[in-house]
Amino acid sequence: MSKIIIRTPNHLGDSLMAQPAVAAFASGRPNDDISILIPEWARPIYRNIPDALLLLVESRYLHGMKAISYQSDLLKREGFETGVLLTPSFSSALIFYLAGVKNRFGYNTDGRALLLNQRREHKDVSRFHRSERYRHLLEEVAGGELKPDRPEISVINPALGSAVELLGDNRIVPEEAFVAIAARAVAPSRRWGSENYAVLARRILTELGLKTVLLGSAAERRAGGEIAGEEADIVNICGQTDIETAAAVLSMAKLFIGNDSGLAHLAAAVDIPLVVLSGADKPAETSPVSDKKTVIIRDNLDCISCIKNVCHKKGEAFMRCMKDITIDEVFSAARLCLEQ
């Protein structure tokens, strides 16, 4: 029996992309002692993996010197023989090194080569989707092929009850059809604009007869308010859900519309159709894993998928990847998804 620790990514989308490979790895090693080190908020993503112990890390211990001290002490007490770093950071590799993890697997990124004694070149897998990169690394540890499913999150009480209550407070009753929209991207380069979403939501209401629910963090609540305006059937619940409640709300929606974000990955994990507006992101690497996905992208632009948080173009070229996506195009894609 071997003691193995897997460190999952810190962000919602990456955690969901890593989940299938982690689950496949754990299910194929019933005789090993497997622990998964995850951010506390990611528990709903990994809780259904059998025969694996979840080590939850509070948000205050995820970054900085506190994280290095706390996590390395935590792992040192357990005496792990093998560690797998699905995170790309230097600090996560340093934590495994200080904790005395004997065999430390990870990609050779962020200047951490000396901290990994089982390293793999990132350039060898850079052309693959990120979910595949996680699988490739875990296959190297497993010594064989893994066959992961798609990302999936179970919707259970009390989150389901909280979602029903929250929607009910906003005059959306159980079984009533609605569309979910991610109100605003965190990175300015990925924002389609509140004005566009406002017009889109009203067209969905008037032409398709469907209400819209706006999801996002507390920081996006103002943008949600701009989109909803005075329309009672465009519901702004940004900042009012945790991950489990958001997943429950999404599971009841007929469709998700938004950019490549954590919420888009969450929508894919509850298996609803998606219309994803892509610009600065790179769909080949990070697009939600779903067979019910429509990606709208201006891949004729030479700067497309630049992976920059702020557009550096000037004049007419500024934010063309987003500005060239029309309301008619997104509405047509949404209607087609709903019809199918």
C-alpha positions as CSV (number, residue, x, y, z in Angstrom):
1,M,0.0,0.0,0.0
2,S,1.2,3.5,-0.9
3,K,0.3,6.8,0.7
4,I,-0.6,9.3,-2.1
5,I,-1.5,12.9,-1.9
6,I,-3.1,14.8,-4.9
7,R,-3.1,18.6,-4.9
8,T,-6.0,19.9,-7.0
9,P,-6.2,23.3,-8.7
10,N,-7.4,26.4,-6.8
11,H,-9.9,27.7,-9.3
12,L,-13.5,26.5,-9.9
13,G,-13.1,25.7,-13.6
14,D,-9.8,23.9,-13.2
15,S,-11.1,22.0,-10.2
16,L,-14.0,20.7,-12.4
17,M,-11.6,19.9,-15.3
18,A,-9.4,17.9,-13.0
19,Q,-12.2,16.0,-11.2
20,P,-12.7,13.2,-13.8
21,A,-9.0,12.2,-13.9
22,V,-8.7,12.3,-10.1
23,A,-11.8,10.1,-9.7
24,A,-10.5,7.6,-12.3
25,F,-7.1,7.5,-10.6
26,A,-8.6,6.9,-7.2
27,S,-11.0,4.3,-8.3
28,G,-8.2,2.3,-10.0
29,R,-6.1,2.0,-6.8
30,P,-8.3,0.5,-4.1
31,N,-5.3,-0.8,-2.1
32,D,-3.6,2.6,-1.8
33,D,-4.2,5.3,0.8
34,I,-5.2,8.3,-1.3
35,S,-5.8,11.8,0.0
36,I,-6.9,14.8,-2.0
37,L,-5.8,18.3,-0.8
38,I,-8.4,20.8,-1.9
39,P,-9.7,24.3,-1.2
40,E,-12.5,24.0,1.3
41,W,-15.1,25.4,-1.2
42,A,-14.3,22.5,-3.6
43,R,-15.7,19.8,-1.4
44,P,-18.9,19.4,-3.4
45,I,-16.7,18.7,-6.5
46,Y,-14.7,15.9,-5.0
47,R,-16.9,14.5,-2.2
48,N,-18.2,11.6,-4.3
49,I,-14.8,10.1,-5.1
50,P,-14.8,6.7,-3.3
51,D,-11.9,5.6,-1.1
52,A,-10.3,9.0,-1.0
53,L,-9.8,11.2,2.0
54,L,-10.4,14.9,1.5
55,L,-8.1,17.3,3.2
56,L,-9.8,20.7,3.2
57,V,-7.9,23.9,3.2
58,E,-9.5,27.1,4.4
59,S,-9.2,30.1,2.0
60,R,-6.9,31.9,4.4
61,Y,-4.4,29.1,4.0
62,L,-4.5,28.9,0.2
63,H,-1.9,31.6,-0.7
64,G,1.2,33.2,0.6
65,M,3.5,32.3,3.5
66,K,0.6,31.1,5.7
67,A,-0.3,28.6,3.0
68,I,3.3,27.2,2.8
69,S,3.6,26.9,6.5
70,Y,0.2,25.4,7.2
71,Q,0.0,23.0,4.3
72,S,3.5,21.7,4.6
73,D,3.0,21.0,8.3
74,L,-0.3,19.2,7.5
75,L,1.3,17.0,5.0
76,K,4.4,16.3,7.0
77,R,2.3,14.7,9.8
78,E,0.8,12.2,7.3
79,G,4.1,11.0,5.8
80,F,3.1,10.7,2.1
81,E,5.3,8.7,-0.2
82,T,3.9,10.1,-3.5
83,G,2.5,13.5,-4.3
84,V,0.9,14.7,-7.5
85,L,0.7,18.4,-8.2
86,L,-2.1,19.4,-10.6
87,T,-1.3,23.0,-9.6
88,P,1.3,24.8,-11.7
89,S,2.7,27.1,-9.0
90,F,6.1,27.2,-7.4
91,S,4.6,27.5,-3.9
92,S,2.6,24.2,-4.2
93,A,5.8,22.4,-5.2
94,L,7.7,24.0,-2.3
95,I,5.0,22.7,0.1
96,F,5.4,19.2,-1.1
97,Y,9.2,19.5,-0.8
98,L,9.1,20.9,2.8
99,A,6.6,18.3,3.8
100,G,9.0,15.5,2.8
101,V,6.9,13.9,0.2
102,K,9.3,11.4,-1.3
103,N,8.1,11.3,-5.0
104,R,6.9,14.6,-6.2
105,F,5.1,14.5,-9.6
106,G,4.3,17.7,-11.5
107,Y,4.7,19.7,-14.7
108,N,8.0,21.7,-15.1
109,T,6.4,25.2,-14.8
110,D,7.0,28.4,-12.8
111,G,10.7,27.6,-12.1
112,R,10.0,24.7,-9.8
113,A,12.1,22.0,-11.6
114,L,14.5,21.5,-8.6
115,L,11.5,20.9,-6.3
116,L,10.1,18.0,-8.4
117,N,11.9,14.7,-8.7
118,Q,9.3,13.3,-11.0
119,R,8.8,16.2,-13.4
120,R,7.2,16.2,-16.8
121,E,7.8,18.8,-19.5
122,H,4.8,21.1,-19.9
123,K,5.5,21.7,-23.6
124,D,4.9,18.0,-24.2
125,V,1.2,18.4,-23.4
126,S,0.6,22.2,-24.0
127,R,-1.4,21.4,-27.1
128,F,-3.9,19.3,-25.1
129,H,-7.1,20.5,-23.3
130,R,-6.3,21.1,-19.6
131,S,-8.5,18.2,-18.5
132,E,-6.2,16.0,-20.7
133,R,-3.1,17.4,-19.1
134,Y,-4.4,16.4,-15.7
135,R,-5.1,12.9,-17.0
136,H,-1.7,12.6,-18.6
137,L,0.1,13.5,-15.4
138,L,-2.0,11.1,-13.3
139,E,-1.5,8.3,-15.9
140,E,2.2,8.7,-15.4
141,V,1.8,8.1,-11.7
142,A,-0.6,5.3,-12.3
143,G,1.6,3.6,-14.8
144,G,-1.3,3.0,-17.2
145,E,-4.2,4.5,-19.0
146,L,-7.1,6.2,-17.2
147,K,-10.6,6.4,-18.6
148,P,-12.2,9.4,-16.9
149,D,-15.9,10.4,-17.4
150,R,-16.9,14.0,-17.9
151,P,-16.9,16.5,-14.9
152,E,-20.0,16.0,-12.8
153,I,-21.4,17.6,-9.6
154,S,-24.3,16.1,-7.7
155,V,-27.1,18.4,-6.6
156,I,-28.4,17.5,-3.2
157,N,-30.1,19.1,-0.2
158,P,-29.7,21.4,1.5
159,A,-28.3,23.3,-1.5
160,L,-31.3,22.2,-3.7
161,G,-33.8,23.5,-1.1
162,S,-31.8,26.8,-0.8
163,A,-31.9,27.2,-4.6
164,V,-35.7,26.6,-4.7
165,E,-36.2,29.1,-1.9
166,L,-34.0,31.7,-3.5
167,L,-35.7,31.4,-6.9
168,G,-39.1,31.4,-5.2
169,D,-38.3,34.7,-3.5
170,N,-37.8,36.1,-7.0
171,R,-41.1,34.7,-8.4
172,I,-39.6,31.7,-10.1
173,V,-41.5,28.6,-9.1
174,P,-40.2,25.0,-9.3
175,E,-40.4,23.5,-12.9
176,E,-40.6,27.0,-14.4
177,A,-38.3,27.4,-17.4
178,F,-35.6,30.0,-17.3
179,V,-32.2,30.8,-18.8
180,A,-29.1,31.4,-16.6
181,I,-26.6,34.1,-17.6
182,A,-23.2,34.7,-16.1
183,A,-23.5,38.5,-15.5
184,R,-19.9,39.5,-16.0
185,A,-16.4,38.1,-16.6
186,V,-13.7,38.9,-14.1
187,A,-11.2,39.8,-16.8
188,P,-12.1,43.0,-18.7
189,S,-10.9,41.4,-21.9
190,R,-13.7,38.8,-21.7
191,R,-16.6,41.1,-21.1
192,W,-19.3,41.2,-23.7
193,G,-21.0,44.1,-21.9
194,S,-24.0,44.7,-19.7
195,E,-25.8,46.5,-22.5
196,N,-25.6,43.5,-24.7
197,Y,-26.7,41.1,-22.0
198,A,-29.6,43.4,-21.1
199,V,-30.9,43.4,-24.6
200,L,-30.4,39.7,-25.0
201,A,-32.3,38.9,-21.7
202,R,-35.2,41.0,-22.8
203,R,-35.4,39.3,-26.2
204,I,-35.3,35.9,-24.4
205,L,-38.2,37.1,-22.3
206,T,-40.3,38.7,-25.0
207,E,-39.6,36.3,-27.9
208,L,-39.1,33.0,-26.1
209,G,-41.2,33.7,-23.0
210,L,-38.4,32.7,-20.6
211,K,-37.2,34.5,-17.5
212,T,-33.5,35.1,-17.0
213,V,-31.5,34.4,-13.8
214,L,-28.2,36.3,-13.5
215,L,-25.5,34.5,-11.6
216,G,-22.1,35.6,-10.3
217,S,-20.1,36.8,-7.3
218,A,-20.9,39.7,-5.1
219,A,-18.5,41.8,-7.1
220,E,-20.7,41.2,-10.1
221,R,-23.9,42.2,-8.5
222,R,-23.8,45.8,-9.8
223,A,-23.4,44.5,-13.3
224,G,-26.3,42.2,-12.7
225,G,-28.4,45.2,-11.6
226,E,-27.4,47.0,-14.8
227,I,-28.7,44.1,-16.9
228,A,-31.9,43.5,-15.0
229,G,-32.9,47.2,-14.7
230,E,-36.5,47.5,-13.7
231,E,-37.5,44.2,-15.3
232,A,-38.9,41.8,-12.6
233,D,-38.5,38.8,-14.8
234,I,-34.7,39.3,-15.1
235,V,-33.6,38.1,-11.7
236,N,-30.2,39.3,-10.3
237,I,-28.9,36.8,-7.7
238,C,-25.2,37.6,-8.0
239,G,-23.5,37.2,-4.7
240,Q,-26.3,35.2,-3.2
241,T,-25.1,31.7,-3.9
242,D,-22.2,29.5,-2.9
243,I,-21.0,26.9,-5.4
244,E,-23.5,24.2,-4.3
245,T,-26.4,26.5,-4.5
246,A,-25.3,27.9,-7.9
247,A,-25.0,24.4,-9.2
248,A,-28.5,23.7,-8.0
249,V,-29.8,26.8,-9.7
250,L,-28.0,25.9,-12.9
251,S,-29.4,22.3,-12.8
252,M,-32.9,23.8,-13.0
253,A,-32.1,26.1,-15.9
254,K,-32.8,25.3,-19.6
255,L,-29.6,27.0,-20.8
256,F,-26.5,28.8,-19.7
257,I,-25.1,31.8,-21.5
258,G,-21.7,33.4,-20.7
259,N,-18.0,33.4,-21.2
260,D,-15.6,30.6,-20.5
261,S,-15.7,30.9,-16.7
262,G,-16.1,28.8,-13.5
263,L,-19.9,29.1,-13.8
264,A,-19.7,27.8,-17.4
265,H,-17.8,24.7,-16.2
266,L,-20.4,24.4,-13.4
267,A,-23.2,24.5,-15.9
268,A,-21.5,21.7,-17.9
269,A,-21.0,19.7,-14.8
270,V,-24.8,19.7,-14.2
271,D,-25.3,18.7,-17.9
272,I,-27.3,21.6,-19.3
273,P,-26.8,23.2,-22.7
274,L,-24.3,26.1,-22.9
275,V,-23.7,29.0,-25.3
276,V,-20.1,30.2,-24.5
277,L,-18.8,33.5,-25.8
278,S,-15.1,33.1,-26.4
279,G,-12.4,35.8,-27.0
280,A,-9.3,36.1,-24.9
281,D,-9.6,32.6,-23.6
282,K,-8.4,29.5,-25.5
283,P,-11.2,27.0,-26.1
284,A,-8.8,24.3,-27.1
285,E,-7.3,24.4,-23.6
286,T,-10.0,25.5,-21.2
287,S,-13.5,25.3,-22.8
288,P,-16.1,23.5,-20.6
289,V,-16.2,19.7,-21.2
290,S,-19.6,19.2,-22.6
291,D,-21.3,17.7,-25.7
292,K,-24.1,20.3,-25.3
293,K,-21.9,23.3,-25.9
294,T,-22.0,26.0,-28.6
295,V,-18.9,28.2,-28.7
296,I,-19.1,31.6,-30.4
297,I,-15.7,32.8,-31.4
298,R,-14.1,35.2,-33.9
299,D,-11.2,32.9,-34.8
300,N,-10.5,34.9,-37.9
301,L,-8.8,37.6,-35.7
302,D,-5.0,37.3,-35.5
303,C,-5.2,38.2,-31.8
304,I,-7.9,35.7,-30.8
305,S,-7.3,33.6,-27.7
306,C,-4.5,35.9,-26.5
307,I,-5.1,34.9,-22.9
308,K,-4.7,38.5,-21.7
309,N,-6.8,39.9,-19.0
310,V,-6.8,43.4,-20.6
311,C,-7.0,44.0,-24.3
312,H,-3.9,45.8,-25.6
313,K,-5.3,46.7,-29.0
314,K,-6.1,50.3,-29.8
315,G,-8.8,52.0,-31.8
316,E,-11.1,49.9,-34.0
317,A,-9.2,46.7,-33.0
318,F,-9.8,47.2,-29.3
319,M,-11.9,44.3,-27.9
320,R,-13.0,43.2,-31.4
321,C,-13.2,39.6,-30.2
322,M,-16.1,40.6,-28.0
323,K,-17.5,43.6,-30.0
324,D,-17.9,41.6,-33.2
325,I,-20.2,39.0,-31.5
326,T,-23.7,40.3,-32.2
327,I,-26.8,40.0,-30.0
328,D,-28.6,38.3,-33.0
329,E,-25.9,35.7,-33.2
330,V,-26.1,34.8,-29.4
331,F,-29.9,34.9,-29.5
332,S,-30.0,32.6,-32.5
333,A,-27.6,30.1,-30.8
334,A,-29.7,30.2,-27.6
335,R,-32.9,29.6,-29.5
336,L,-31.4,26.7,-31.4
337,C,-30.1,25.1,-28.1
338,L,-33.5,25.4,-26.5
339,E,-35.2,23.9,-29.6
340,Q,-32.9,21.0,-29.6
